[in-house]
Amino acid sequence: MDCTVPLVIAEVVEKPRTSGPGDGVSDNWKVIVKNDNHNTFEGVAGALARVIPGMTYEGGLGMADKIHNSGQAIVWSGPLEQAELYWEQLSDAGLTMAPLEQG
């Protein structure tokens, strides 16, 4: 009985880079709030103003209107670590969140 294992040589083919080096941490990640039937415009605006840097209550009302009319809206985009923090804080505030999207 021959116990020799055949030698298999695999060729490694690298795909061309479509973006810069890294693991996606520094890429833009989208924080998306979805429309729902349990949050008021005022509640959404207040949560956005508390969580998103530079967002005013008035800006939050405009964003709430966009969320209501479009079904969802990107409320912030940037590095993954911050996106995860804002996503969690908005979720904890009771907003209906879409999964984080890279792009």
Secondary structure as UniProt FT lines:
FT   STRAND          29..34
FT   HELIX           41..51
FT   TURN            53..54
FT   HELIX           57..70
FT   STRAND          72..78
FT   HELIX           80..92
FT   TURN            93..94
FT   STRAND          96..97
FT   STRAND          101..102
//
